[in-house]
Amino acid sequence: SVTEDDCRDELAVCTTRCADEWDERMAIMDDSERYGSAQREASIRECQQDCSVGDGICLRKATALYVGIVALMAGGVCMFCLSLSYDTLQQREKRGGQTMGNVAAVQQMPGPAAPFEKGGQQA
């Protein structure tokens, strides 16, 4: 798995490699082929910018991994809650069918509306 620390390590290795590769090229070249120090700095800077682009891609992968983990955990919590609700409804059905879907059973249940008639007037 990719973490932010892995991305930082990869970026550090890449930027160091840019300078090292340029130094190796300079050691191989003879005096007539060598570029000035300005060209060296520009080439190293360009290589390091490419490393930064790669680092951005790496960080996106790490972020996507974290988002995926959070989404999976949220889905687990939702599944747990739905499972509890389903079990509760099944237990109510077994105890006599008193669910919110059974209007007749709900109307027969004692509660604050019991002293009133159907017309809404007190008995």
C-alpha positions in Angstrom: 0.0 0.0 0.0 1.1 3.6 -0.7 1.4 6.0 2.2 2.4 9.7 2.4 5.8 8.7 3.9 6.4 6.4 0.9 5.7 9.3 -1.4 8.0 11.7 0.5 10.8 9.0 0.4 10.3 8.5 -3.3 10.4 12.3 -4.0 13.7 12.6 -2.0 15.3 9.7 -3.9 14.1 11.2 -7.2 15.5 14.7 -6.5 18.8 13.4 -5.3 19.0 11.2 -8.4 18.5 14.2 -10.7 21.7 15.9 -9.3 23.7 12.7 -9.2 22.8 11.8 -12.8 23.9 15.2 -14.0 27.2 15.0 -12.1 27.8 11.6 -13.7 27.2 13.1 -17.1 29.6 15.9 -16.4 32.3 13.5 -15.3 32.0 11.6 -18.6 32.1 14.7 -20.9 35.3 16.3 -21.9 35.8 20.1 -21.6 34.3 20.9 -25.0 31.0 19.1 -24.3 30.4 20.5 -20.8 27.5 22.9 -20.3 27.8 26.0 -18.1 26.5 25.9 -14.5 23.3 27.7 -15.6 22.5 24.9 -17.9 23.2 22.4 -15.2 20.9 24.1 -12.7 18.1 24.4 -15.3 18.4 20.7 -16.2 18.4 19.6 -12.6 15.4 21.9 -11.9 13.5 20.4 -14.8 14.2 16.9 -13.6 13.1 17.8 -10.1 9.8 19.3 -11.5 9.2 15.9 -13.1 9.8 14.3 -9.7 7.2 16.7 -8.2 4.6 15.6 -10.8 5.3 12.0 -9.9 4.9 12.9 -6.2 1.5 14.5 -6.9 0.4 11.3 -8.5 1.7 9.2 -5.6 -0.1 11.5 -3.1 -3.3 11.1 -5.0 -3.0 7.3 -4.7 -2.4 7.6 -1.0 -5.4 9.9 -0.6 -7.6 7.6 -2.6 -6.5 4.7 -0.3 -7.5 6.7 2.8 -10.8 7.7 1.3 -11.5 4.1 0.4 -10.8 3.0 3.9 -13.2 5.7 5.3 -15.9 4.7 2.8 -15.6 1.1 3.7 -15.8 1.8 7.4 -18.9 4.0 6.8 -20.5 1.3 4.8 -19.9 -1.2 7.6 -21.5 1.1 10.1 -24.6 1.6 7.9 -24.8 -2.2 7.3 -24.7 -2.8 11.1 -27.5 -0.2 11.7 -29.7 -1.7 8.9 -29.1 -5.2 10.3 -30.2 -4.1 13.8 -33.3 -2.4 12.3 -34.2 -5.5 10.3 -33.7 -7.8 13.3 -35.9 -5.5 15.4 -38.7 -5.5 12.8 -38.5 -9.3 12.6 -38.8 -9.6 16.4 -41.9 -7.3 16.4 -43.5 -9.5 13.7 -42.9 -12.6 15.8 -44.4 -11.0 18.9 -47.8 -10.2 17.3 -47.4 -8.3 14.1 -47.3 -4.8 15.7 -45.3 -2.9 13.2 -45.8 0.6 11.7 -47.0 -1.0 8.5 -49.9 -2.7 10.4 -52.4 0.2 10.8 -55.1 -1.8 12.6 -52.6 -3.0 15.3 -51.3 0.5 15.8 -54.8 1.9 16.2 -55.6 -0.7 18.9 -52.4 0.1 20.9 -53.0 2.1 24.1 -51.4 5.6 24.0 -52.1 9.3 24.4 -54.9 9.2 21.8 -56.9 6.5 23.7 -59.3 8.9 25.6 -60.4 10.5 22.3 -63.1 9.3 19.9 -62.6 9.0 16.2 -63.9 12.5 15.7 -61.1 14.0 17.7 -63.4 15.0 20.6 -62.9 14.0 24.2 -65.2 11.2 25.4 
